Amino acid sequence: MDDKKVKAFHLDDMEWMEIYDEHMKSFIYDKRMIDATEEGIMVNFSRYPAGYYKTPHRHHCSHGIYVIQGKLRTDEGVYGPGSFVWHSEGSLARHGATDEEDCIFLFITNKPFDIIYE
């Protein structure tokens, strides 16, 4: 018998978790759904405040960002709602929100999340 259950999340009922980014001296916000320690992947509903732009960094995981609202700024371009931006494991990444508005997105990793600043 398989005892695994469906996990469902109603994002409007979840509070934003305020997360202090020590490196950036700024806050970002998450609604955490799937934890990599349990499932091997991580899935968060996240928000970068307007003007937040993370310095260059790498991860030991691949990660994708599906933009829901606002615009995601990267060194390669600016991506609006409906865009999916994928960073392969170990690639140099820099991303955040534009200066004009917050960026709300779905954040997905293929392994536990870590961050190494350049």
N, C-alpha and C positions, 0 to 999 in steps of 0.2 A: 504494500500500500504506500502510495506517495503522499507524504504529509506536507508537501510544499503548498503554500497558499499564494493567491494573487495579492499583490500590493497595489493599492489605489490611493491616490493623493488628490485632495481638493485644494489647490493652491490658494484660493481666496480665503480658506479657513486657516492657513498657516501663517504664523508671524514671521517677519523678516528677522533673521539672526544678524546682529551687528558684529562684524569681524574686523578687528583692528589689524591692519597690515603694517607691522612694525617697520619693515623695510621702506615702505612708501609714506609712513606717518599719516595714514589716512584710513578711513573705513570703507569696506565693501559689505555687501549684504547677500545672504543666502537663505534659501528654503531647501534644506537638505532632504533628499528622498532616498537614494540608494547609496549604501556605504560599501566602499571597496573591500573592507575587511570581511564582509559577509558574502558579497556577490562577485568580487573580483573586478568590478567596475564601480565608478562613482557617477551619480547623476544628481545635479543640483539645479535649481531654478535660482538664478543669480542676478545681481544688479550692481553695475558700476555707476557711481555718481558722475554727473557731468564734470568733465575735466580730468578725471582719474585716468592716468596712462602709465601702466606698469613699466618699469625699466626692463631692459633685455634680460631674458632668463631662459632656462631650459628645464625640462622635466624628464624623469625616467619613465614616463608614460606618454602615449599619444593622447591628444585631447581635442574635442570638437566643441564649437560654439555655434548654436543655432539662435540667430537674432530674432527676438520677438517684437521688441519695441525699441525705438531710438536707433542709434547707429554705433557699430563696433568700429573703432579706429585701430588699424595696424600699420606697420611700416610699409606694407604692400598695398594698402588701400583702405577705403571706408566702405562698410557693408551694412545695408539696411535690413529691415524686417524681411524674413523669408530666406535670408542668406545663411549658409552653413559653411563655417570656416574650420578646416582641419589642420592641426599641427602634428606632424609625425614625431614619434619618440626621439628625444635628443635634439630636435631642431631648435634653432634660436627663435624665440617668440617675444613679441612686444604687442600688447593690446590693451584697450581701454575704451572709454566713452569719448565722444566728441565734447567740445567745450559747451555746446548748446543744450544738450539734454542727457539724461541718464540713459544707459543701455541695459535693457532687460533681456536675458538670454537663458537658454538651456545649456548647461555645461556638462560634458560627458568625458570620462576617461576610460581607458581600457585596462588600467591597473591602478593600484593605490597611488594617490597623488603626492607629489613632492615638488619642491621648487629650488633651483640652483641659480642664483643671480650671477651675471657676468661681471 
